[in-house]
Amino acid sequence: MIVTTQQMQEFEEAAFARGVSAAALMEEAGKGIAEVVRQFEPVAGSLVLYLGKGNNAGDALVAARELRKDGWKVFGRLCVPAAQMKDLPRGHWGDWVEVIEDARTRDFPRGPLVLLDGLLGIGFSGEMKPELAAMAEEMKVLREQHHARIIAMDLPSGLGAKHAVEADVTACVAHIKDLLVEDGAERNVGRLALVPLRELGGIQGDASAMVMTPRDIRHWLPHRPNDMHKGNAGRVVILAGSRGFFGAAELACRGALRAGAGLTTLLVKKAFYDLLAARVPPEVMVKCVDDYREALEMKADALAIGPGLGFQSEDEVLEVLRQAPMPVVVDADALTMLSQNPETMDEMNGLPRLLTPHPGELDRLLANYPGWHGMSRRMVTEMLVKTAPKRTLLLKGARTVIATAGEVTLFNSTGHPGMAGGGMGDVLTGVCAALAARRVPLHHAAGLGAWLCGRAAEIAGREGICASDVPACLGRAVLDLKSGCL
């Protein structure tokens, strides 16, 4: 559920009126925030608390108290003396916090450096006061020059203001706030993690959209019965790869395999058969075809079309897109073909199709839809599926958004900037096709695919990763989904 900050404040006041303790909520929130830190920084290091005078400071102090048990060394950057904090945060203050004046000049011990943003809460609006803006700038310098990780609580302080904190992770308390998924907010928000609060769980907000969390989407993943075999684990047929773009086909195949497809077949033209057959994983069946329309005659539960495919056989590919009765994941060159042949888009309206454009591919598709300028990413995505009841559109980006007519619009929460490299979309195509082949509805397959690929990239590492590292981490990502990680 996505709520406004005003709705959240009203719900908190209603909870207090019915006897819910603000101290108890702070305790639960702080412990949840500590779990977020543990997930993203499992090795103890230096924790710098950037504290205002409000209850956000109390949440930070509770989190720090819990993290001290793991060996974290706690430092405090205060915008007011501790004695001037509100009663609740002041009650959590202790001499175990080492107060420092300027973290940029501090020589911290070796190990991770985490900055916990507790300057401002959801009641803030306008521009930050100079002393708070200076602290936000200090955090930015530590992040850029010392590779500190910033974890914001609820909202990055000053979100929407000129000097707002730029967080790597935002631990949103109780419910996701609408400001966090607005266009452009991802630069400040980073990875979204939800810290649920039991007493604030029943709020009614925007039911037409949601940010995906494991507790909301793990039931979409189909259970594997004990007597399952490859024939009923999903048959995926992939049309991908051309001269100079063999890697795209390989990545799509690896994505499908690691996402659990029972049988994966790659269709290739004769000119590329030997090269691709030697390259793809041994579990992939490579079938040489004279015409891609042979895919229409194959026993397949889902198709994936487009990664590195080229345009030499455009008429054949378009015919498959128009005729295939099974779910089809459409990516890369196949999307470009659709943008150049809008009549095919119309002919596919009644067929199950998942389109997965990146922003550039979206711009080409939108050339056939006048009047979209000024729309948000969410609005554009929803517009492109409005008249096609079986079409799902997954718009890639730092905050991937997924829409299907009549379904709740989805925002992804996982991933990191290390995914900004070639091939990530090819892996996603294979993953989504494997899920669709297991009869997961395309809307859910897209959501699961985006969440799992993002989480797999987090497991693979923040730096020095490439798309080929992601498939091997999908198994652990599935376990994290099932166990309900943040």
C-alpha positions in Angstrom: 0.0 0.0 0.0 1.3 3.5 -0.9 0.2 6.3 1.3 0.8 10.1 1.5 2.7 11.6 4.3 -0.5 13.3 5.5 -2.3 10.0 5.6 0.5 8.5 7.6 0.5 11.3 10.1 -3.3 11.0 10.5 -3.0 7.2 11.0 -0.3 7.6 13.6 -2.5 10.2 15.5 -5.5 7.8 15.4 -3.3 5.0 16.7 -2.1 7.1 19.6 -5.7 8.0 20.3 -6.7 4.4 20.7 -3.8 3.8 23.2 -0.9 2.8 21.0 2.4 3.8 22.7 4.7 6.1 20.7 7.6 4.6 22.7 6.6 1.1 21.6 6.4 2.2 17.9 9.8 3.7 18.2 11.3 0.6 19.7 9.8 -1.6 16.9 10.8 0.8 14.2 14.4 1.1 15.5 14.8 -2.7 15.7 13.5 -3.0 12.1 15.9 -0.4 10.9 18.7 -2.3 12.5 17.7 -5.3 10.5 17.9 -3.3 7.3 21.5 -2.3 8.2 22.3 -5.9 8.9 21.0 -7.1 5.6 22.9 -4.6 3.5 26.0 -4.3 5.7 26.4 -7.7 7.5 30.0 -6.9 8.7 30.2 -4.5 11.7 32.0 -1.2 11.2 31.5 2.5 12.0 27.9 3.8 12.3 27.5 7.6 12.2 24.1 8.9 13.4 23.0 12.2 11.9 20.4 13.3 14.4 17.8 16.0 14.5 15.7 16.8 17.5 12.6 14.8 16.6 11.5 11.2 16.8 13.5 10.1 13.8 16.5 10.6 16.1 15.0 8.2 18.5 14.5 5.6 15.8 18.2 6.0 14.9 19.3 5.6 18.5 17.2 2.4 19.0 18.7 1.0 15.8 22.2 1.9 17.0 21.7 0.4 20.4 20.8 -2.9 18.7 23.7 -2.7 16.2 26.2 -2.2 19.1 25.5 -5.8 20.0 27.0 -6.8 16.7 30.1 -4.8 17.3 29.3 -1.5 15.5 31.1 1.5 16.8 28.6 4.4 17.2 29.3 8.0 16.5 26.9 11.0 16.7 26.5 14.1 14.6 24.0 16.3 16.3 22.2 19.4 15.0 21.2 20.3 18.5 22.6 19.2 21.9 21.1 16.0 23.1 19.4 17.8 26.0 17.3 19.7 23.4 15.9 16.6 21.7 12.3 15.7 22.2 11.5 13.5 25.2 11.4 10.1 23.5 14.7 10.3 21.6 16.4 11.9 24.6 15.4 8.9 26.6 17.4 6.7 24.2 20.5 8.9 24.4 23.6 7.4 26.1 27.3 8.0 26.6 27.9 5.0 24.3 27.5 7.5 21.4 30.7 9.3 20.7 29.8 12.8 19.6 31.9 14.2 16.7 32.0 17.6 15.1 32.8 16.9 11.4 32.8 13.3 10.1 34.8 14.3 7.0 37.9 14.9 9.2 37.5 11.8 11.3 39.8 8.9 10.9 37.3 6.0 11.3 38.5 2.4 12.0 38.8 0.1 9.0 35.6 -1.6 7.9 32.2 -0.5 6.6 31.1 3.1 7.2 27.4 3.6 7.4 25.6 6.9 7.9 22.1 6.7 9.4 20.0 9.6 8.3 17.8 10.7 11.2 17.7 14.5 10.6 14.1 15.0 9.5 10.8 13.1 9.5 7.8 13.0 7.3 6.4 16.3 8.6 9.1 18.3 6.8 8.3 20.5 3.9 10.1 23.4 2.2 13.8 23.9 2.1 16.3 22.6 4.7 17.7 25.0 7.3 21.4 25.8 6.6 22.7 23.7 9.5 20.8 20.7 8.2 21.8 21.3 4.6 25.4 21.4 5.8 25.0 18.0 7.4 23.4 16.6 4.2 26.4 17.9 2.2 28.8 16.3 4.7 27.0 13.0 4.2 27.3 13.4 0.4 31.0 14.0 0.6 31.5 10.9 2.8 29.5 8.9 0.4 31.3 10.1 -2.7 34.9 10.3 -1.4 34.9 7.6 1.3 32.3 5.3 -0.1 30.1 5.4 3.0 26.7 3.9 2.7 23.8 6.2 3.6 20.7 4.6 5.0 17.7 6.9 5.4 14.8 6.3 7.7 11.3 6.7 6.3 12.2 9.4 3.9 15.6 10.8 2.9 15.8 14.1 4.9 14.7 17.0 2.8 13.3 14.8 0.0 12.2 17.3 -2.7 14.4 20.1 -1.4 17.6 21.4 -3.0 20.0 19.9 -0.5 18.2 16.6 0.2 20.1 13.6 1.5 21.0 11.1 -1.3 20.6 7.7 0.3 21.7 4.3 -0.9 18.9 2.6 1.0 15.7 4.0 2.4 14.2 2.0 5.3 10.6 3.1 5.0 8.6 2.6 8.3 5.1 1.1 8.3 4.1 1.9 4.7 5.7 3.2 1.5 5.2 6.9 1.1 4.2 8.2 -2.3 7.1 10.7 -2.5 9.5 7.7 -2.6 8.2 6.5 -6.0 7.8 9.8 -7.8 9.8 10.3 -10.9 13.3 11.5 -10.1 13.1 10.5 -6.4 15.2 7.3 -7.0 18.4 9.4 -7.0 17.7 10.3 -3.3 15.9 7.2 -2.2 18.0 4.3 -3.6 17.0 0.8 -2.6 13.6 0.6 -0.8 13.2 -1.6 2.2 9.9 -1.7 4.2 10.0 -1.9 8.0 6.5 -3.1 9.0 4.9 -2.0 12.2 2.2 -4.2 13.6 0.0 -1.4 15.1 0.1 0.6 11.9 -0.7 -2.2 9.4 -4.3 -1.4 8.5 -4.0 2.0 6.8 -5.9 2.5 3.5 -3.9 4.4 0.9 -3.5 4.1 -2.9 -4.7 0.6 -3.6 -4.0 1.0 -7.4 -0.2 0.7 -6.9 2.3 -1.0 -4.6 6.0 -1.3 -4.0 6.9 -5.0 -4.2 8.1 -6.6 -0.9 8.6 -10.3 -0.3 5.6 -10.6 2.1 3.4 -9.2 -0.7 4.7 -11.2 -3.7 6.2 -14.5 -2.5 2.9 -16.3 -2.9 3.1 -15.5 -6.6 6.0 -18.0 -6.9 4.6 -21.4 -7.7 5.4 -24.3 -5.4 7.3 -27.2 -6.8 5.6 -30.5 -6.0 7.7 -33.5 -5.1 6.8 -35.4 -8.3 7.6 -32.5 -10.6 9.6 -33.3 -13.8 11.1 -31.3 -16.5 8.1 -31.7 -18.8 5.8 -29.8 -16.4 8.4 -27.3 -15.2 7.8 -25.1 -18.2 9.1 -25.2 -21.8 10.7 -22.0 -22.9 11.6 -21.2 -26.5 14.0 -18.3 -27.1 14.5 -16.4 -30.4 17.7 -14.4 -29.8 21.2 -13.8 -31.0 22.8 -12.6 -34.2 26.3 -11.8 -35.4 28.0 -9.7 -32.8 25.3 -10.3 -30.3 25.7 -13.9 -29.3 26.1 -12.9 -25.6 22.5 -11.6 -25.5 21.2 -15.0 -26.4 23.4 -16.7 -23.9 22.3 -14.4 -21.1 18.6 -14.9 -21.9 19.1 -18.7 -21.8 21.0 -18.6 -18.5 18.2 -16.4 -17.0 15.6 -19.0 -18.1 17.6 -21.9 -16.8 18.3 -20.4 -13.4 14.7 -19.2 -13.0 13.6 -22.8 -13.1 12.5 -23.6 -16.7 12.3 -27.3 -17.2 13.3 -27.2 -20.9 14.9 -24.3 -22.7 15.3 -24.2 -26.4 17.2 -21.6 -28.4 16.1 -21.1 -32.1 18.9 -19.9 -34.4 19.5 -19.6 -38.0 22.0 -21.9 -39.8 24.7 -19.2 -40.1 25.0 -18.9 -36.3 24.2 -22.4 -35.2 27.8 -23.6 -34.6 28.9 -20.6 -32.7 25.8 -20.4 -30.5 25.6 -24.1 -29.9 29.2 -24.1 -28.6 28.5 -21.1 -26.4 25.3 -21.6 -24.5 25.0 -23.7 -21.3 24.9 -27.5 -21.9 21.3 -27.7 -20.6 20.1 -25.5 -23.5 18.8 -27.3 -26.6 19.8 -25.4 -29.7 17.6 -25.9 -32.8 18.6 -24.7 -36.2 15.6 -23.3 -38.2 15.2 -21.9 -41.6 12.3 -19.7 -40.5 11.5 -18.3 -37.1 7.9 -19.1 -37.7 8.7 -22.7 -36.9 8.3 -21.5 -33.3 4.5 -21.5 -33.8 4.6 -25.3 -34.4 6.7 -26.1 -31.3 5.4 -27.3 -28.0 6.2 -24.2 -25.9 4.7 -22.8 -22.7 6.3 -19.4 -23.3 8.4 -17.6 -25.8 11.2 -15.0 -25.4 11.9 -12.9 -28.4 14.4 -10.2 -29.1 17.8 -10.1 -27.2 20.5 -9.5 -29.8 18.1 -10.9 -32.6 18.9 -8.4 -35.3 16.5 -7.4 -38.1 17.4 -9.8 -40.9 14.2 -11.8 -40.3 11.8 -9.1 -39.3 8.8 -10.4 -41.2 9.1 -13.8 -39.6 9.5 -12.4 -36.1 6.5 -10.1 -36.5 4.4 -13.0 -37.7 5.3 -15.0 -34.6 4.4 -11.9 -32.4 1.0 -11.7 -34.2 0.2 -15.4 -34.1 1.7 -17.1 -31.0 -1.1 -18.1 -28.6 1.2 -18.6 -25.6 2.7 -15.9 -23.4 5.6 -14.0 -25.1 8.2 -11.8 -23.5 9.1 -9.1 -26.0 12.5 -7.4 -25.6 15.3 -5.5 -27.4 15.2 -5.8 -31.2 11.7 -7.2 -31.2 10.5 -4.0 -29.4 12.1 -1.9 -32.1 10.3 -4.0 -34.7 7.0 -3.2 -33.0 7.8 0.5 -32.8 8.3 0.5 -36.6 5.2 -1.6 -37.2 2.5 -0.2 -34.9 -0.2 -2.3 -36.7 1.4 -5.4 -35.1 1.0 -3.9 -31.7 -2.7 -3.5 -32.4 -3.0 -7.1 -33.7 -1.4 -8.4 -30.5 -3.9 -6.6 -28.2 -5.8 -9.8 -27.4 -2.7 -12.0 -26.8 -0.6 -12.4 -23.7 2.4 -10.3 -24.3 5.0 -8.8 -21.8 6.9 -5.9 -23.3 10.1 -5.0 -21.4 11.5 -1.7 -22.8 14.3 0.4 -21.4 13.7 4.2 -21.7 15.1 4.5 -25.2 13.0 1.6 -26.5 10.0 3.2 -24.7 10.6 6.5 -26.6 10.4 4.7 -29.9 7.2 2.9 -28.9 5.7 6.2 -27.8 6.2 7.8 -31.2 3.0 6.1 -32.1 1.1 7.5 -29.1 0.6 11.3 -29.3 -0.1 13.3 -26.1 2.2 11.4 -23.7 4.6 14.3 -23.1 4.6 15.4 -19.5 3.3 12.1 -18.2 5.0 10.3 -15.4 6.6 6.9 -15.9 3.7 5.3 -14.2 1.1 7.2 -16.3 2.9 6.3 -19.5 3.2 2.6 -18.6 -0.5 2.4 -17.6 -1.4 4.2 -20.9 0.3 1.7 -23.0 -1.7 -1.2 -21.5 -5.1 0.5 -21.2 -6.6 -0.8 -24.4 -4.8 -4.2 -24.5 -6.2 -6.3 -21.7 -3.6 -9.1 -22.0 -0.6 -6.8 -22.4 1.8 -6.2 -19.6 4.5 -3.5 -19.8 7.6 -3.5 -17.7 9.5 -0.2 -17.9 13.1 -0.7 -16.9 15.0 1.8 -14.8 16.3 2.6 -11.4 12.7 2.2 -10.2 11.2 -0.4 -12.6 7.4 0.0 -13.0 5.0 -2.7 -14.2 1.4 -2.2 -15.5 -1.4 -4.4 -16.7 -4.9 -3.3 -17.4 -7.1 -4.0 -14.3 -4.1 -4.9 -12.1 -2.3 -3.1 -9.3 0.7 -1.1 -10.8 3.9 -2.4 -9.4 7.1 -0.6 -8.4 10.3 -2.7 -7.9 12.3 -2.2 -4.7 15.5 -4.2 -5.4 18.7 -3.6 -7.3 21.6 -1.1 -7.2 23.6 1.2 -9.6 26.0 -1.7 -10.3 23.3 -3.1 -12.6 23.8 -0.2 -15.0 25.5 -2.3 -17.7 24.7 -4.2 -20.8 23.0 -7.6 -20.6 20.9 -7.2 -17.5 17.7 -6.9 -19.6 18.6 -10.1 -21.4 18.8 -12.0 -18.2 15.5 -10.5 -17.1 13.8 -11.6 -20.4 14.8 -15.2 -19.7 13.7 -15.1 -16.1 10.3 -13.7 -17.0 9.8 -16.3 -19.7 10.7 -19.1 -17.3 8.1 -17.9 -14.8 5.5 -17.4 -17.5 6.2 -21.0 -18.7 5.3 -22.1 -15.2 1.9 -20.5 -15.7 2.6 -17.5 -13.6 0.4 -14.7 -15.0 2.5 -12.2 -17.0 1.9 -9.4 -14.5 3.2 -11.5 -11.6 6.0 -13.0 -13.8 7.2 -9.4 -14.6 7.1 -8.4 -10.9 8.8 -11.5 -9.7 11.4 -11.3 -12.5 12.3 -7.7 -11.7 12.5 -8.3 -7.9 14.5 -11.5 -8.3 17.0 -10.0 -10.8 17.5 -7.0 -8.6 18.0 -9.1 -5.4 20.4 -11.4 -7.3 22.5 -8.4 -8.3 22.6 -7.3 -4.7 23.8 -10.7 -3.7 26.4 -10.7 -6.5 27.9 -7.4 -5.1 27.7 -3.7 -5.5 30.8 -3.2 -7.5 32.5 -5.0 -10.3 29.5 -7.1 -11.3 28.2 -7.8 -14.8 25.0 -9.4 -16.2 26.6 -12.8 -16.4 27.1 -12.8 -12.6 23.3 -12.5 -11.9 21.9 -15.8 -13.0 24.1 -17.8 -10.6 22.7 -15.8 -7.7 19.0 -16.3 -8.6 18.7 -19.3 -6.4 19.7 -17.4 -3.3 17.4 -14.6 -4.4 14.5 -17.0 -4.5 15.4 -18.2 -1.0 15.4 -14.6 0.2 12.0 -14.0 -1.4 10.6 -17.1 0.3 12.1 -16.1 3.7 10.8 -12.6 3.5 14.0 -10.5 3.4 13.7 -6.7 3.5 
